[in-house]
Amino acid sequence: MSAPGRRHSLIVMLTWCSSCRDQEIVQYRIYPMRSDGLIYQVEARDDKGKAIMVDVTKLGWDASTAVELDHRRLKAPTIKLRSAIQGPNGDVVYCIDLRITRPNAEFLSTTKMHSFEHFLLAGFRKYLPENFISIGLMGCQTGFYLVLLNEGNAEVICRVYEQILRDILVAGAVPYASVEQCGNYRNHSLELAQTLARSILQSKDNWRQVV
């Protein structure tokens, strides 16, 4: 039985193959930060035990919110750094929360979320082609996960996001919405995407006020 107050961790060892001839081991230590195990802190260390850290404050983020937060505290629409994981060769993968609606209060319809996701995909591919990895839907239907490689600057990300939203307002069609490019091509609405983009832009001054 665990001693009261003791914080245990799960250690995950991953092999990072930097070439065919050499390999490095990265250790990810996952700490539960709440007794129910729903909120975690991830710490990365190299094969020598040295912490692999990214100073998110230098990138313009509030370090106190760059973790998993109690969803009851979250505001919307907001932009929040979720994680920054640095590999042994110095590359960093950033995951950013693009929160659109307040959790457990308001939810995006599937059509609105679908069309907006297509615009985000097209926009980040266009404006950050060297950095963009993926845009993913939050299963709770309150926003999106943006994944970038080696681009974690808050000002850059907010500026590109704003440009994408402005592009939506003058768009003539939802991108990638043909039967050849989309698995549910009938489930799109340019009007709903534009309404959502307009609403998010109205809160631009508060995007980084996460809680």
N, C-alpha and C positions, 0 to 999 in steps of 0.2 A: 504494500500500500504506500502511496506517495506521501511524503511529508507535506504538511500544510504550507502553502506559499511557495513551494519549490517549483521553479520553471523548467520543464523538460523540453527537449528539442528533438526534432526528427532530422537526421543528416542524410542528404542525398548526394551521392558521389557520381559525377558525370565525367566522361572522358571527352576532352576537347581535342580533336585531331587537327593540328595546324598544318600538317603536311603528311605525306606518305611515310616519312621517316621518323617523325617525332610526335609525341603526344603529351598533353598536359592534363592533369586532373584538377577539376574545379569542384569544390565542396560547397554545397548550399545548405545552410543550417536554418531550419524553419522553426521559429518560436511562436507558440500560441500566446496571444496577448490578452485573451479573455478566458475565463474559466470554462465557458461553453465551447471553446475552440473555434469560434467563428471568425476571429480576427487574428491575422498572423503578421509577423515581421520576418522578412527574408534577409539573411546575411550571407554574402558570398565570400569565400576565401580560396586562395590558390593552393597548390599542392604543398607549399611551405608553411601554410597556416596564416599567411598575410591577408588581411582584409582587403577586399576589392571594393573601393568606395567611389562614389560620384558625389561631388559637392553640389547638390541641387540648388542651393541658395545662389550660387554663382550663375545659375541658369535662369534665375528670376522666379523660382518657386518657393513657396512656404514649406519648409522642411517638416513642420508639424502636421501638415495635411497630406504629405507625400507617402501615405500609408493607407491601409484599409481603414475606413472610418465607420462609426456607427451611422447607419443610413438614416436614422431619425434626425440627425443633425444637418444633413446635406441640403443645400439650397440649389436652385436651378433657375435658368440655365447657367452652367458654370463649366470651366475648364480646369482640370486638376491632374497633376502628375500622380500616377498610381505607383510606378516603379521605374527604377533605372538599374539595369543589370549589366555590369561590365565584364566582358570576357577576358581571358588571360592575355590576349594580344592587343587589348586596349579598346576594342570596339564596344559600343554601348547600345543596348536595346532599351528604348523608352516606351512605356505604355501610358497613354494619357486618357483620362476619362472625359468624354464629351457628354456631360450630363445635360439632358434636355428638359426633363420634368422632374418634380420632386418625388422621391421614392414613396411608394404606398399612398400617394395622394392623387396623382394624375398619370395616365399611361398613353403612349402613342399607339394609334391604330396601326394595324399591320400594313395597310396601304401607305399611310404617311411615312412610316418607318422605312418601308421598302424603297420608296422613291427617293427619300432623303439619303439613304445609304448609297444608292447609285450615284447621286451627285457628289457625295463625299469621296467615293472611290475615284470618280473621274477627276475631281478637283485636286486631291492630294497626289494622284499620279502625275497630274499636269505641273503642279507648282513645286513639288518635292520629289522629283523622279529618282534622285540618287539615294533618298532616305526612306521613302514610303515602303512599308512591308505589308500592312493589312489594315482594314477597317472591319470591326466586328460588332454585331448587335449585342446589346445587353438583353439577356433573356427576360428580365423584368419589364422590358419595353419602356425604359426611361432614358435611354441614351445609347452611346456607342463607345467602343474601345478603339483607340487609334494607336497603332504600333509603328514606331519609326526607328531607323538605324542611324546612330551618330548625329541625330538632331534632336536636342532636348531643350533648346532655348525657348523660354515661355513667350517672349515677344515675337519671335519668328512664327511659332505655331499659331498664336492668336491672330497675327497679321494674315497668314495664309487662310485660316479659318474664316476670317471676315471677308476676304476676297472671294472665297468659295460661296459664301452666303449671298454676296452681292451678284455673283454670276448667276445664281439660281433665280434671282428676281427678274433677270432679263433673258432667261433661257426660253427657247421655243419648244423644247421637248425634254423628257427625262432621258438621260444617256443610258446606253446599254439596255434599252427596253424592247428590243425586237425579239421575236421568237427564237432567233439564232443565238442570242446573247443572254437570255434570261429564262430561268426555269418556271417563272410565273408571270409572264410578260403582260398579261391582262390586268394584273393587280398593281397599277401605277396611276398616279395623279400628279400632274405638274402643278395644278392649283393648290393641292394640299402641301406639297413641298415648298412652294413659294410662300404660303401663309406661315408655315413653320419658320422658314428662313427670316421672314420679316419680323416675327415675334422675337426670335433669338437676337437679332441685331438691335432691337429696342433696348435690350438689357446689356449691351456691350460693355458699359462702364463697370458692371458688377460681375463680369465673367469669372474673375479670379477670387471672388469672395465666396469661398466654398462652404463655410459654416457660419 
